[in-house]
Amino acid sequence: MEIHLYRQKNSKFWWMRYTENGQLVRKSTKCAKKKEAKDVADLEREQWKRRIGIGVREPITLKDLIQEVEKDYGLNDKKSADRIEFSKKHLVEVLGENTPIEKITEHTIDEYKQTRKQGKCANGTLNRELALLRRGFNLLRMQKRISQGPRISLLTENNVRQGFIEVWQYKEILKHLTEHLQPLITFLYKTGWRKSEALNLTWDMVDFNRRQVRLPIGYTKNNKPRIFPFDDELEGIFKRLWNEKEQRHVETPYVFLNRNKNRRIIDFRGSWDSACDKAKIGTRLIHDMRRSAVRNMVESGVSEKVAMELSGYLTRTVFENYHIVSTDDLVKAVQKVSANLKTMEKPKDQPPGGIMPNIPFRSAAHGGDFIMHTPAHETFPEVFPAEVIHFRKPRVKEWKGYMDFLIKKFGTDDIKDFIKKYEGKKGWEEYVKSAVEKIESLEKKKS
């Protein structure tokens, strides 16, 4: 089937025209760009083939869409690839694995949101599922397997956590942790690194000569390398862990090992919750140490930029979301306000009458000319005494000289405009007369 694209009068969209079953069909592509209109025409041609049974393709299903996303995440080595397994589980349960994507409309997606919210799903979790769906439609559109997909809007998230762990709380937690977890918790609390970054730390990233830990590209969430110089305490911890590794002949390359020293620590949330409970500090998140480390850096005088570099934040969102501000800065701000309040007095009453200084005004005593009163200088009244500045109009003799300057600089147009403006006005007769005479004399010279 041949489809022709054309512009229709008074329409911003491209239209397509073709013949089906002997009848002429005209349809709008609803696309203002010809390239997009061609994609719509190709899809229309495919649908026509399905209707008559030529080159029928298998419909694209939700399963195919998810597989495209998984393939894309794998090719780009995205850190959140594991998240797909959790998100797709709910998409498949509610929408159906073999559902053609043509049936996943905006209305279907709204119903999906309502179903998940009824199941007490958090907005953040639901947004990850919707993001997977949206990414799949975008990939299929880029592959030109579909012309367009449904609009998928995300929900508002307001789950910014505000938890911090004070130094005394951190020390109490350490007391109730097993010996193999204490080095890891100390490292997390001091560096502010993510849990996954610490658990995947290997000995080739620890440089004893330069006394620093180097996290290469590929090991960080933002794919940006990071360096953290360690202090005496961290150096002592690393040396002790290295000696234990050498004595036990441990072959694993990881730094923080489990109780048996045969593999890296996988998860310690149970031990963490138990230690927080025994320390009687309430529920605390492991991620609270990351926020606390950044706050500790700022309160110790470290600049925001350096704190971001050390902890691995790309933007200063951490300071805005968690309201991290140096306590010293807050104290100084309050002290400044208090000092200012002590010096503030009731303003002196000003008399409603009298002449306002430094403001020009027309004075009847000076024949309608403008004058301005300037007060004496507070420090040097002898040098700069009070005076009255008189803004008077020029005398007729001065005006004649000024006209010569204007004509030489700008021509006679300004003088002619002056004559039109002031002709017949009281007090300006001599000025207008001299201007007219000047123009007439110039015209005689030209002739």
Sequence and secondary structure as in RCSB ss.txt:
>XXXX:A:sequence
MEIHLYRQKNSKFWWMRYTENGQLVRKSTKCAKKKEAKDVADLEREQWKRRIGIGVREPITLKDLIQEVEKDYGL
NDKKSADRIEFSKKHLVEVLGENTPIEKITEHTIDEYKQTRKQGKCANGTLNRELALLRRGFNLLRMQKRISQGP
RISLLTENNVRQGFIEVWQYKEILKHLTEHLQPLITFLYKTGWRKSEALNLTWDMVDFNRRQVRLPIGYTKNNKP
RIFPFDDELEGIFKRLWNEKEQRHVETPYVFLNRNKNRRIIDFRGSWDSACDKAKIGTRLIHDMRRSAVRNMVES
GVSEKVAMELSGYLTRTVFENYHIVSTDDLVKAVQKVSANLKTMEKPKDQPPGGIMPNIPFRSAAHGGDFIMHTP
AHETFPEVFPAEVIHFRKPRVKEWKGYMDFLIKKFGTDDIKDFIKKYEGKKGWEEYVKSAVEKIESLEKKKS
>XXXX:A:secstr
   EEEE TT SSEEEEEEETTEEEEEE   SSHHHHHHHHHHHHHHHHHHHTSS     BHHHHHHHHHHHHHH
TT TTHHHHHHHHHHHHHHH TT BGGG  HHHHHHHHHHHHHTT  HHHHHHHHHHHHHHHHHHHHTTS S   
                HHHHHHHHHTS TTTHHHHHHHHHH   HHHHHT BGGGEETTTTEEEE TTSSTTS  
EEEE  HHHHHHHHHHHHHHHHHT    BSSB TTSSSB    HHHHHHHHHHTT     TTHHHHHHHHHHHHT
T  HHHHHHHHT SSTHHHHHTT   HHHHHHHHHHHHHHHHH        SSS  TT  EE GGGTT EEEEE 
  SS TTTS  EEEEE    HHHHHHHHHHHHHHH SHHHHHHHHHHTT TT HHHHHHHHHHHHHHHHHH 
